Amino acid sequence: MPAASTSPAPQPTASTATGPTAVEAPQAVTIASPVAAHVSTPARPPWRLEDIPRIIAVQALVHESASRHGVDADVMNAIIWHESKFHTKARGPGGAAGLMQLMPLTSKGLAKRMGVAHRPYDPEFNVEAGALLLSRLLDIFDGDLHLALAGYGLGRTAVERRLAAGEPLPDKTERFVAKIERWASAFATLPCPVGRTRDGKGACALATAATSGPHAKTSAK
């Protein structure tokens, strides 16, 4: 969740999930939907009719960034829904900013790694940085989606500390992870952006893409 120093117009209120750490990237790949593949009956969509235009507006960005960083676009969408309800100018506690509610230090670190200007309220930057962060968390936690999501919500260091001490994750974090996993299955029912189609594993793949991403076989706990 990184923050911006200023932001225009009225700001929607974001979710209170605590947030992310920092990271680096691969190239366009086909990503299987690990959550969708493990949920026999998709969750009821959490969005309402009036939310759909905001969701649709960023789907190309979400799927492109997810492909570049080898993560699941449906999980990305679920995180965005939880964090900002797809409001690009959302501001949260501690300076959390934008669609994926990236925290300031994390967001600035991601911008540096990406070699771009820090623009937390720019959807393109925010989604790309969020995908990079999720990819890094999956690498850190050996492809364990449950722990990666916990790291997104609670913070990587806090999760590592609890694992080292043999302590369970906080109930609030477990609820966060459960929501993301459930909502990802709902987002998996949406049509793919133009130029992509759902493959046999539930991923929105480019028509020409044939390879699998580094986290394609990640499964939810």
N, C-alpha and C positions, 0 to 999 in steps of 0.2 A: 503493500500500500504506500507509494511515494506521494508527496504533496507538492503543490505549487504555491508560489508566494502570492499570486493574485489570480483571480478568476472572474470572468464576466457574469452578468445576469444573475437571476436567482439560482441558487444551488440546491438541487434535490438532496435529501438526506440519505446517506448510504447506510448499509448494514453495519453492525458493530463488530464483525469478525476481525480478529487481530491478524496481522499480516506478515507477508513475504520477506525473503532474503535475496542474495545476488548471484550472477552467472555468465554460457556461450553456445553456439548453434550449428545444426546440420542443413540439409537441402531438401527440396520438394520430394515428399514421399507419400505413400498411401498408409494411413494410420487406421488400424482396426479400432473398433469402439469397445474397449475392455469392459466397460460398465454395461452397455447395451447387450453385449454377448452373454452376460451373466444374470440378466434380469428377464425372466420369462414373460412377465406382463409389465409393459412400460408404465411408469408412474403417471398419474393424472397430471396434465400440464399445469404448472403453477401460474402461468401468465393468463391475462385476460385479453379480450379482443383489442382493447385500446393500446396494449403493450406491443402488439405484433409489428407495427411499422418500425419501432425502435430496434426490435430484435432483427428484423430483416435487413435493416440499414447497414449492419456491421457484419453480416454473415460471410461476405467475401473476405473481409479482413481476418475474421476468426479462422476460417478454414485455410487460408493461405499461410497465416502465421503458425497454425497448428502443424501443417505439413512441413514447413521449413524447420521446425524444431522437434519434429517427431513425437508430438503429443496428440491426445484425443480432442477433437474439436467439440464434441458433445460435453466433455468434462469442462472445457474452457467456457462454453456457453453457460453451464450450470454455475460455475464460479462467478461469472459476470452477473448472472441473475441474482445470486445471493448477495454479492457485494454492492451492486449499484442499480439493479433492475434495468440495466441497459441505458442509464442516464450518463451521457458522456461527461457532464460537468459535476458529477456527484462528488461531495466532499464528506469525509468521515472523520472519526476520532483520530487524534494524533497527526493530522495532516494527510490521512489517506486520500488518494486522488484518483478520479477517473473511473472508467469502466471496471477495471480489476482492482481498484482501491489499493494501489501500490503505496507503500510507505516512503517518505522522502529520501532517506539514506539509501534504501534499496533501489528506488527508482533512479536516483542519480548514478549509483554504481552500475546499473544495467545500461543506462545511456552511455556511460564511458566505455563499457565493454562492447556495445554495439557501434561505437564511434559516431554517435549522432547527438544532436542537441537534446537537452532534457525538456520534454514537452508533455508533462503528465496528463494534461487534459486533451491532448490530441489523440483521437481514437487509434490512429495508425501506430503511433509510438506506444501507447498504453497496452494495446493488445499484443503487439510484438514483444514488448518487454515482459508481459505476463506469461506469454508462451515460453520465452527463454527461461524465465524463473521456474515454471512448472517442469520444464525439461531438466533443469539443473537439480531440482529437488528429487526427481525420479532417479537421476544418476546417483545422487548422494545416498538415497535409501534403496539402492539396488533394484529399482524397478517396482518397488512396492507402492502401489497407488494410494493405499490407505494411509501410509506414513507420509507420502509426499503431500497429500492433501492436508494432513495434520500439520505438516511443516508450513504449508501455505497459511493456514488459519492461526496457528499458535506461534509459529516461528521455528526455523530449523534448529537453532541452538537449544531452545526449550524442549523440543522433541528428543534431540540427541541426549540431553541431560537426563530426561526421564527414562529413556531406554537404558542408559548406562547404570542408572540407579535401580533398575528393575521396577520402576513405578508405572502405573497405568496412566494413560492419557486422561486429561480432565474430561468430565462428562460433557461440558460445553463443546470441547473439541470433537468428541465422538459424535455429538449431534450435528456439528458442522459437516463432518465427513459423510455421515449418513444422508444428509440433505443433498450434498453434491452428487453422491452416487445415485440417489433416487431421481433427482432432477435431470441428470445426464441421460437417463433412460427415456425421459420425456422429450428432451431435445433431439434424441435419436429418431423421433418420429417426424421431425420437420423435413420438408423437401430440401434437397441439397441446393447450394448456389448454382447459378448457370455454369455449365461446363463440367459439373461434377455429378456423379451418380452413386447411390449406395451400392457397395460391393457385397459379396457374400458374408463378410464379417461385420457389416453394419457401418462401415466407414464411407464418407463422401469422398470418393477417389476421383482424381482427374482421369479423363477418358484415356490418356496415354500413359498414366502412371501404372507401374507394375511391381514396384519394389515395396518392401515393408519398412516402416520406420523403426528406430531403435527401441521404442517403447510399445510397439504394436501388440505384443503379447502380454502386456502388463495386465494383471487381473486385480479386481477389487477384492478386498478381504471380506 
